Amino acid sequence: MDWGALHTILGGVNKHSTSIGKIWLTVLFIFRIMILVVAAERVWGDEQDDFVCNTLQPGCRNVCYDHFFPISHIRLWALQLIFVSTPALLVAMHVAYRRHEKKRQFRKGDQKCEYKDIEEIRKQRFRIEGSLWWTYTSSIFFRLIFEAVFMYAFYFMYDGFRMPRLMKCNAWPCPNTVDCFVSRPTEKTVFTIFMIAVSSICILLNVAELFYLLTKFFLRRSKKAGNSKQQPNHENKEETKQNEMNELISDSCQNTVIGFSS
Amino acid sequence: MSWAFLRDLLSGVNKYSTGIGRIWVAVVFMFRLLVYVAAAENIWKHEHDEFECNIKQPGCENVCFDHFFPVSHIRLWALQLIMVSTPSLLVVFHVAYRENRQKQHNQKLYRNPGKIDGGLLYTYLISLILKTGLEIVFLVLFYKLYNGFKIPHLVKCDIKPCPNTVDCYISKPTEKMIFLYFLAATSCLCIVLNLSELSYLIFKYSIKCYLKRHMKKQQ
């Protein structure tokens, strides 16, 4: 059980995401999880062993380390990534629920004309509308909240994003104020700034996706309102039929393109 | 053999669970298993090396560490994860038994071997009760063994061969405490999920039973 399992779970959600959502997922996996596992963990790997205090007093190093690092950067990032990935599960569960309902209807024999077999239901990509729109939008909203909370927690706990070289400590049992030296401060600062920058990019992507979804929602609503205002006559019925067919054709084209790319 | 085995096991269980059961599996994966592997394991990795006593007497550190940590937190956590996931196997076994029976008799004995009804319902309920019980047992064990979920900075130790009372310092106590609270919170969440699933199933099937009886009486 590791980040690979998360990749499998979230990869399933990818199919039903918007394009911005797919970019967000890529950024998450390549620039955050992969960097965390491949590089950042090594940088923080020896953090307590190489945290050296200018004293021979046993216990002083432990206490000072605990005082300056209540929770290590690397653990905070791991928690941030887990919490930020969790809302996508809401979407995965909703999609699974919809599929289950469609399979049930198919078995009862209601939608035989729409789907040839159960495999088609399994492979179908759902459009983000209706209740799925609400689930998707709330998942993005929660993602934003979690990202912001963790970034603030980081800033609050470590007084900014710089890792100092030297810390002065006078917690008991250190006899006086003692100089303690952090291992690899510059490398840690570089990685911290990198992770914060990628976090900010993810926040921007989420905000953009939220705006995109809201815009789509309001456009669809105004289109529906416009359609319902028109008086229903024969010519308009034919026009709407032609519109529906055009939509279906463009949808199926979109599905093939997306299916191709995924 | 690693955590991937448990993950595959639980994925198999997911198929025969109710909606709340699937939420429970997701919580166990994301907030317990993944947090354990990605974050918590590394905190306790060098706990013995970093446990420092204010004494040069050989053997004193070993003895004190053993006295204060009979079973390490992280090992208890791993045991809890394994024990809590195992009752779900009962359901998997029961479904496999049903499918086997169907194959042996070469006829359709069950409308759907994976549907939670009849004997499978009782197995499912027993698995839920066992899961909840084990969660509570481990939480109580944690609480009793370590006097709550707090980890002190300093412990005083006077066991032989330590000559007098000696100050021993635990490494990363705050970080460990944060993760222990996290463990307790997710455990409680899982207990709540299990209890709600239990009440939901009991309620659903008692209503079904009552309606069937009512219809029979009318006939």
Interface residues (C-beta under 8 A of the other chain):
Chain A: M1 D2 W3 A5 L6 I9 E41 Q48 D49 Q57 P58 G59 R61 N62 V63 Y65 D66 F69 P70 I71 S72 I74 R75 A78 L79 I82 S85 T86 L89 M93 A96 Y97 P173
Chain B: S2 W3 A4 L6 R7 G19 R22 I23 A26 F29 M30 F31 L33 L34 V35 V37 A38 A39 N42 I43 H46 E50 E52 C53 N54 I55 H153 L154 D167 C168 Y169 I170 S171 K172 P173 T174 E175 I178 F179
